[in-house]
Amino acid sequence: MKTLPIFTAMAATALVFISMTPAKFHTDTYKLDPKLSTIAWHAAKMTGKHNGTISFTAGEISNAHGTISGSVEVDMTSIKNTDVESPEYKTKLENHLKSADFFDVAKYPKATFVITSATPITEKKEGGYTHHLKGNLTIKDKTNEIEFDAIVNIVGSRASCVGTATIDRSKFDVKYGSKTFFADIGDKVIYDEFTLQFNVVADK
């Protein structure tokens, strides 16, 4: 019978075709939990320093077989101060940060960060960092690339990303008290760089 050789040839052809077809990789996506995720900010001026918090509203972390991506959205109207004891001065400071002098939250209520690359860190590094992240940060409709080290941990149905990013506010048109814009400001200078210490927790 000639049927068997024909079927054998067809099976071999199908096997070759399957082996040439690109594999479809599955991507796991984890949604940010705003109740568990936190941001702490730290800023300084020549005569002192302040710190506080801001809240996430949404975001996600995706894992495509080890390739990490993701984005987050921040509620700029949620800026709070945590170091000032006087309720009156605390409110005054928070309102000033929200005003057009700084982040103008009435006009720009959201900030976003989108990961453009997450490179695994192969050497042992102080802080236990696992990835070097690069991405686009948008504040006041101004977008700039930032980069920082982070600990990315994905176990089961939960993903987390922890780290500290240093931001240069002058690149986002936040001018008040900045020596970049006001060279003769003297001891009233507020330093351009501030830090955001973040802990993103996301679940499937």
N, C-alpha and C positions, 0 to 999 in steps of 0.2 A: 504494500500500500504506500502511496505517495503522500497521504494525508499527514502522517506524523512529522516528516521532515518539514512540511509547510508550516504546521503549527509551531514547531521548534524555531523556525526562522522568524515567525511573527513574534514569538515570545522574546527572542533575543533582540529584535528590533525595538520592541516596547521597552525592554530593560535599558537599552542604550538611550532611548528618548527620555526616560525618567531620570537617568543619571545626569543628563544634560540640562534638565529643567532646574532653574534656580530654586533653592529651598526657601520656603516662606518662614521668616523668623517671627516669633511671637514677641510682642512688647507688653510688659506689665506696667500698668499705670496706677499710681497711688495719688489719691486726692488729699490735699492739705486739710488738716483739722485746725480751724482757727482758735478753738478753745485750748488746744495743747501746744500750739506753735507760738513762739515769742520773739520779740525784737527788743533789745535794750540799746539805747543810744548814749554816747559819751562825747561831750564837747568841752572845749576849754577856751579861755581867753587869757589875756596877760595877767589879769587880777583874780582869776579863779576858774572854776569849772562847774559844769552841771551834768546831770544824767537823767534819764527817764526811759519811757517805753513808747512804742508804736505798735499797732495791731495789724496782723495779716487779715485779709478778707477772703482770699481764694488762692489756689495754686495747685501744682501737681509735680510729681517726680515720675519720670518714665525710665524703665530699664529694658533695653533691647539687647539681651545677651551680653551684659556688661557695659554697654554704651549708655551713659547716663545723660538725660536731658530734662528740661523742666522749666517752669516759670512760676512767679509769685506776684500777687497784687497786694499793695499796702494801702491802708486807709490813713491818709495824711491828716484827716480831721481828728484822728485819735491820739495825736501827740500829747503826751503827759510828762510832767516833771516829777521826779521821785526824791530829790535831795533837799528841796526847800521846805522848811517847817512852817513858815508863815502862810496860812491859807490865802491871804490877800496877795502876797508877792508871788506865790505859786501860780495863782490864776493869771496874774499880770504877765508872768513869764510865758505861760502856755499860750495866752492870747497873742503875745508878741511873736512867738515862733510861728503861729498860724497866720499871721498878718502878711500883707504884701512886702513888708521889710525882709521877711525870710521866705517861707514856703507858700504863701498865698493860697491857702487850702480852699478858700471859697471858689477860686478860679481853677485850681488844680487839686482836686480832692483825692486823686489816686496817683501812686507811683508803682512802677513795675520793674521787674528784673527777669530777663530771659537768658537762660544758659546757652552759650554758643559752643562751648567745649568743656569736657570734664576729663582731664588726663590723669590716669592712675599714678600715684606716687609710689615708686618702686623701692626707694631707699627709706630706711627708718628715719622718721623725722620727729623732732620734739613737738609734743602736742598730739601725737598719734594721728596726724592728718593722713587721709587716704587718697584724696584727689586735689588737683589744682584746677579750680574753676575759672572760666572766663565767661563774660556775658555782657549784655547791654542793659544798663540801668537808665530808666527814664524818670526824671523829676522835673516838674514844671514844663513839660513837653520838650525838654532837652534830653537827648540820649547820648551817653558816653559809655565806652567800654571800661569795665573794671575787672580785676582779677584778684583771687585770694585762695588760700588753702582751706579745705573743709574736711570734716569727717562724714563720709557718706556710708550709711549702714542700712542694708536691706535684708530683712529676715522675715520669712513667711509673708504675712499680709501687711506688714508695716515697713515703711521706709522713713529714714530720718537724715537730715543734713544739718550739721552744726559747724559754726565757724565765726570768724570776725572779719568784716570788710572795712577798709579805710576809704572814706569818701572825701573828695575835694569839692566842697560846695560851690566854689567859684566857677566850676565848669557847668554848673546848673543854674547860673544867673542868680545865685543867692548872695546879694552884695552887702548887706548890712554889716558894718564893722569889719569889713574885709580889707586888708592891706593891699590886696591885688587890685582893688578898685579905688581905694582911698589911701594913697601912699603916706600922707601926713597925719594919719589918725592917732598916732602916739600910743599912750597906754590904754586907749579905749579899744584897741584891736581885739577882735574875736578871731581865733585861728580858723583858717579855711578847712583844715582837715578835721573830720569827726569820725567816730567809729560806730558801726552797727554790729552788735553781737547777736547772732540769730540762732534759733533752734526750730527747724521746720520738722513737723511730725505729720506724716501722710499715711493713709490707710487705703486698702483696696475696697 
